[in-house]
Amino acid sequence: MTDIMDDSDRYIDANRMAWNEAEPHHRRHPQYARLLESFAAPGYSCLDATLTGALADLGVRGKSVAQICCNNGRELLSVGNMGAARCVGFDQSAGFLAQGRELARAAGIDARFVETDVHDIPREFDGVFDIALITIGVFGWMPDLRRFLETPARLLRPGGHLVIYEEHPILNMVGDEETDKEDRSVPAPLRHSYFRTEPFEDKTGLDYWSGQPYDAPPHYWFPHTLGAVVTGVLDQDLRLRRLEEFAHDISEKIWLAHRAAQLPLSYLLVAEKEG
């Protein structure tokens, strides 16, 4: 693990390059055009019922919301359409942030998008948000989970809430092969240890919308156990309010859903900042 920590900045830079290279592929995809069209309609949301319900329970209307690693901001803008008073998204990919600004204009939402390494978000944002949101697939890009979790903790004001809606880390055990995907009675094939510490390296690109591989600079995915996530949250003096695991898929492995021996595929964690 020491080597990973020592190379943390190199991994972060490599992942930024890979995301910026993926952005034109996503922009050309019909799904981006559909997003622009959808956000032009009043009140559009891309959020599913689980995340919508969790945010509604906290009360979004009139609140200040930050999304860390916001990509093109579609979830943040959906929260804006739920009535949030201030929406700020942070990401290191200039290309995807440009998409976010375009979607915001289409939606008529006054959202701010800030290009930054999410570990180095400017101090002007410390302690100003009611809700810090982390969604699908963020943790896997973080070489140092403990360091990363310092960010939402410092952005929240006392009494603010961290909301994490993530793919379950048990999915890091499963390969990309869709073996026996039609036979739901067969257990999912497990390829890797749940306790793996070394990152996965990939050079096939990040165009998850089309699923088409292309030659890309290497990018790195870091497995973290659910125990590491919970401990990392508690280490930031955040009080755990809710932790729930689900069988429904929010990632790219929908073929694992609805099996006789069902794995957990996603989870929701809500924590409150002391104060």
URUR-V903446 format. One line per field, one symbol per residue. ss: DSSP state (A for helix, B for strand, O for the rest). phi: phi as a letter, one per 30 degrees, with the letter a starting at -180 (. if undefined). burial: b if it has 16 or more other C-alpha atoms within 10 Angstrom, else e. A space follows every 10 residues. Layout:
ss = ???
phi = ???
burial = ???
//
This chain:
ss = OAAAAAOAAA AAAAAAAAAA AAAAAAAAOA AAAAAAAAAO OOOOOOOOAA AAAAAAAAOO OOOBBBBBOO OOOAAAAAAA OOOOOBBBBB BOOAAAAAAA AAAAAAAOOO BBBBBOOAAA OOAAAOOOBB BBBBOOOOAA AOOOAAAAAA AAAAABBBBB BBBBBBBOAA AAABOOOOOO OOOOOOOOOB OOOOOOOOOB BBOOOOOOOO OOOOOOOOBB BOOOOAAAAA AAAAOOOBBB BBBBBBOOOO OOOAAAOOOO OOOOOBBBBB BBBOO
phi = .eddddcedd dddddddddd ddedddddde dddddedddd deidbcdddd deddddddic eiccbcccid hcidddddde ddjddbbbcb accdddddde dddddddicd ccbcdadddb eeddcdiccd bccbbeiddd ccdbdddddd dddddddeid bcccbbdddd dddcdddcdh ddcddddddc cbddcecddd cbbcjbdddd iddadbddbb ccdbdddddd dddddchccd cabbcbddcb cccddddicd cdddcaabbb bcddk
burial = eeebeeeeee bbeebbbbbb bbbebbeeee ebeebbebbb eeebbeeeee bbebbeeeeb bebbbbbbbb bbbbbbbbbb bbbbbbbbbb bbbbbbbbbb bbbbebbbbe bbbbbebbee beeeeeebbb bbbbbbbbbb bbbbbbebbb bbbbbbbbbb bbbbbbbbbb bbbbeeeeee beebeebbee eeebeeeebe eeebbbbeee eeeeebebbb bbbbbeeebe ebbbebebbb eeeebbbbbb eebebbbebe ebbbbbbbbb bbbee
//
